[in-house]
């Protein structure tokens, strides 16, 4: 096992998970009091749990998180908030479309990460193959949910 490359890879995924967790929580906050409150809140909780699972996997492999990358991920998420969405002061319906698309792209990347770890688990006994299968299944459900929510947001933003 190439531990150096795996450490870089997992730290990159941790940075993505850190930004994704922040975005998921903001998305859930922005949908309080709407029909999307329940699903976005559930997604935010699951995405935070998945980040914790990744940290546990890294710990089991003796891979330390790189704090600089985590800080850069948080900065990138905040910069990502600065986008032209057709409104200066209030939140635009387009914001939900873009944020849900970003979340879905992130979850698809997470699926790739879990699949890579699942492959490594065939040779690395410190990895729990069954646990990775469960994480993969949940990420697939998250992607499906995000797609459904994204299409609702598209309808609200572009059709009314």
TIDO-618442 format. One line per 3 residues: number of its first residue (from 1); their letters; for each residue x, y, z of N, C-alpha, C. Coordinates in steps of 0.1 Angstrom, whole numbers, m for minus. Example, Ala and Ser with C-alpha at 12.3 -4.5 7.8 and 13.67 -1.06 7.14 Angstrom:
2
1 = as = 132 m57 78 123 m45 78 132 m33 78; 128 m22 71 137 m11 71 129 0 79
END
This chain:
160
1 = xxx = 9 m12 0 0 0 0 9 12 0; 6 22 m9 14 34 m9 7 44 0; 13 44 12 7 52 23 8 67 21
4 = xxx = 18 72 14 20 86 12 8 91 2; 6 83 m9 m4 87 m18 m18 86 m12; m20 76 m4 m33 74 3 m36 85 13
7 = xxx = m25 90 20 m27 101 29 m31 113 22; m24 116 10 m28 128 3 m42 127 m2; m46 115 m7 m59 113 m13 m70 115 m2
10 = xxx = m68 109 10 m78 110 21 m78 124 26; m67 131 27 m68 145 31 m75 154 21; m74 151 9 m82 158 m1 m97 156 1
13 = xxx = m100 143 3 m114 140 5 m119 146 18; m111 146 28 m114 153 41 m117 168 39; m109 174 31 m111 188 28 m124 190 21
16 = xxx = m127 181 11 m140 182 5 m152 179 14; m150 170 23 m160 167 33 m163 178 43; m152 185 46 m153 197 55 m161 208 48
19 = xxx = m157 211 36 m165 221 29 m179 217 26; m181 204 23 m195 199 21 m203 199 33; m197 196 45 m205 196 57 m210 211 60
22 = xxx = m201 220 58 m205 234 60 m216 239 50; m214 235 38 m225 238 28 m238 231 31; m237 219 35 m250 211 38 m257 218 50
25 = xxx = m249 222 60 m256 229 72 m262 242 68; m255 249 59 m261 262 55 m273 260 46; m273 250 38 m284 247 30 m296 243 38
28 = xxx = m294 235 49 m305 231 58 m310 244 65; m301 253 70 m306 265 76 m314 274 67; m310 275 55 m317 283 45 m331 277 41
31 = xxx = m333 265 44 m346 258 41 m355 256 53; m351 261 64 m360 260 76 m374 266 73; m384 259 77 m398 264 75 m403 262 61
34 = xxx = m396 254 53 m400 250 39 m402 235 39; m408 231 28 m410 216 26 m396 209 24; m386 216 22 m372 210 21 m365 209 34
37 = xxx = m371 214 45 m364 214 58 m360 200 62; m369 191 62 m366 177 66 m355 171 58; m357 170 45 m346 164 37 m333 170 38
40 = xxx = m332 184 38 m319 191 39 m313 189 53; m321 189 63 m316 187 77 m310 173 78; m318 163 73 m313 149 73 m300 147 66
43 = xxx = m299 153 54 m287 153 46 m275 159 53; m277 171 59 m267 177 67 m261 168 78; m271 162 85 m266 153 96 m258 141 90
46 = xxx = m263 135 79 m256 123 74 m242 127 68; m242 139 62 m229 143 56 m219 146 67; m223 151 78 m214 153 90 m210 140 96
49 = xxx = m219 130 96 m215 117 101 m205 110 91; m207 112 78 m198 107 69 m184 113 70; m183 126 73 m170 132 76 m164 126 88
52 = xxx = m172 123 99 m166 117 111 m161 103 107; m169 96 99 m164 82 95 m151 83 88; m149 93 79 m137 94 72 m125 97 82
55 = xxx = m128 105 92 m117 108 102 m114 95 109; m124 87 112 m121 74 119 m113 65 111; m116 64 98 m109 56 89 m94 61 88
58 = xxx = m92 74 87 m79 79 86 m71 76 99; m78 76 111 m72 73 123 m68 58 124; m77 50 119 m74 35 119 m62 32 110
61 = xxx = m60 40 100 m48 38 91 m36 46 95; m37 54 106 m26 62 111 m23 74 103; m33 79 96 m31 91 87 m37 103 94
64 = xxx = m29 113 96 m33 125 103 m39 135 93; m49 142 98 m55 153 90 m45 165 89; m45 171 77 m37 182 74 m45 195 76
67 = xxx = m43 202 87 m51 213 91 m51 225 80; m40 226 73 m39 237 63 m50 234 52; m51 222 48 m61 218 38 m75 220 43
70 = xxx = m77 217 55 m91 219 61 m94 234 61; m84 242 65 m87 257 65 m89 262 51; m82 257 41 m84 261 27 m98 257 22
73 = xxx = m103 245 27 m116 240 23 m127 249 28; m125 254 41 m135 263 47 m135 276 40; m123 281 36 m122 294 29 m128 293 15
76 = xxx = m126 282 8 m132 280 m5 m147 279 m4; m153 273 6 m167 272 8 m173 286 10; m166 294 18 m171 308 20 m170 317 7
79 = xxx = m159 315 0 m157 323 m13 m168 318 m22; m172 306 m22 m182 300 m31 m196 307 m28; m198 313 m17 m210 320 m14 m212 332 m22
82 = xxx = m200 338 m27 m201 350 m34 m203 347 m49; m215 346 m53 m219 343 m67 m230 353 m71; m230 355 m84 m241 363 m89 m253 355 m91
85 = xxx = m264 359 m84 m276 350 m84 m288 359 m87; m286 370 m93 m297 379 m97 m303 387 m86; m298 387 m74 m303 395 m63 m291 400 m55
88 = xxx = m292 412 m50 m281 418 m42 m283 415 m27; m295 416 m22 m297 416 m7 m303 403 m3; m313 399 m9 m321 387 m5 m315 374 m12
91 = xxx = m319 363 m6 m315 350 m12 m323 348 m25; m317 343 m35 m323 341 m48 m327 326 m49; m338 323 m56 m341 308 m58 m330 301 m65
94 = xxx = m322 309 m73 m311 303 m80 m300 297 m71; m299 304 m59 m289 299 m49 m291 285 m45; m304 281 m43 m307 267 m40 m303 257 m51
97 = xxx = m306 261 m63 m302 253 m75 m287 250 m75; m280 261 m74 m265 260 m75 m259 252 m63; m264 255 m51 m260 248 m39 m263 233 m39
100 = xxx = m275 230 m44 m278 216 m45 m270 208 m55; m267 215 m66 m258 209 m76 m244 207 m71; m239 217 m63 m226 216 m57 m226 204 m47
103 = xxx = m237 203 m39 m237 192 m30 m237 178 m37; m245 178 m48 m246 165 m55 m232 161 m61; m225 171 m67 m212 168 m72 m203 163 m61
106 = xxx = m204 170 m49 m196 165 m38 m199 151 m33; m212 148 m33 m216 134 m29 m211 124 m39; m211 127 m52 m206 118 m62 m191 116 m60
109 = xxx = m184 127 m56 m169 125 m53 m167 117 m41; m176 118 m31 m176 110 m19 m178 95 m23; m187 92 m32 m189 78 m36 m176 73 m42
112 = xxx = m169 81 m50 m157 76 m56 m147 73 m45; m146 82 m35 m137 80 m24 m140 67 m16; m153 64 m13 m157 52 m6 m153 40 m15
115 = xxx = m156 41 m28 m152 30 m37 m137 27 m37; m129 37 m37 m115 35 m37 m111 29 m24; m116 33 m13 m113 27 0 m118 12 1
118 = xxx = m129 10 m6 m135 m4 m6 m125 m13 m13; m119 m8 m24 m109 m16 m31 m97 m19 m23; m93 m8 m16 m81 m10 m7 m84 m20 5
121 = xxx = m97 m20 9 m101 m28 20 m99 m43 17; m99 m47 4 m97 m61 1 m83 m65 5; m73 m56 7 m60 m60 11 m55 m53 24
124 = xxx = m63 m44 29 m59 m37 42 m69 m41 53; m65 m49 62 m74 m54 72 m78 m44 82; m72 m32 83 m76 m22 92 m89 m15 87
127 = xxx = m92 m17 75 m105 m11 69 m116 m21 70; m128 m16 74 m140 m24 75 m148 m24 62; m147 m35 55 m153 m35 42 m168 m34 43
130 = xxx = m174 m40 53 m189 m39 54 m193 m25 58; m185 m18 66 m188 m4 69 m187 5 57; m177 2 49 m176 10 36 m187 7 27
133 = xxx = m192 m6 26 m204 m9 18 m216 m1 23; m218 1 36 m229 9 41 m227 23 38; m215 29 39 m213 43 35 m215 45 20
136 = xxx = m212 35 12 m214 36 m2 m229 36 m5; m237 28 2 m251 27 0 m258 40 4; m254 46 15 m260 58 20 m256 70 11
139 = xxx = m244 70 6 m240 81 m4 m249 80 m16; m252 68 m21 m261 67 m32 m274 72 m30; m280 70 m18 m293 75 m14 m292 90 m13
142 = xxx = m281 96 m8 m279 110 m7 m279 116 m21; m272 110 m30 m272 115 m44 m286 116 m50; m294 105 m47 m308 105 m52 m316 116 m46
145 = xxx = m315 117 m33 m322 128 m26 m319 142 m31; m306 144 m33 m301 157 m38 m306 160 m52; m307 149 m60 m312 151 m74 m327 155 m73
148 = xxx = m335 148 m65 m349 152 m63 m351 166 m58; m343 170 m48 m344 184 m43 m339 194 m53; m329 191 m61 m324 200 m71 m335 202 m82
151 = xxx = m342 192 m86 m352 193 m96 m364 202 m90; m367 200 m77 m377 209 m71 m373 223 m71; m360 226 m68 m355 239 m68 m355 245 m82
154 = xxx = m351 237 m92 m352 241 m106 m366 246 m110; m376 238 m106 m390 242 m109 m393 255 m102; m390 256 m89 m393 269 m82 m386 281 m88
157 = xxx = m373 279 m92 m365 290 m97 m369 294 m111; m371 285 m120 m373 288 m134 m387 287 m139; m395 280 m133 m409 278 m137 m419 286 m128
160 = x = m416 285 m115 m425 293 m106 m434 284 m100
END
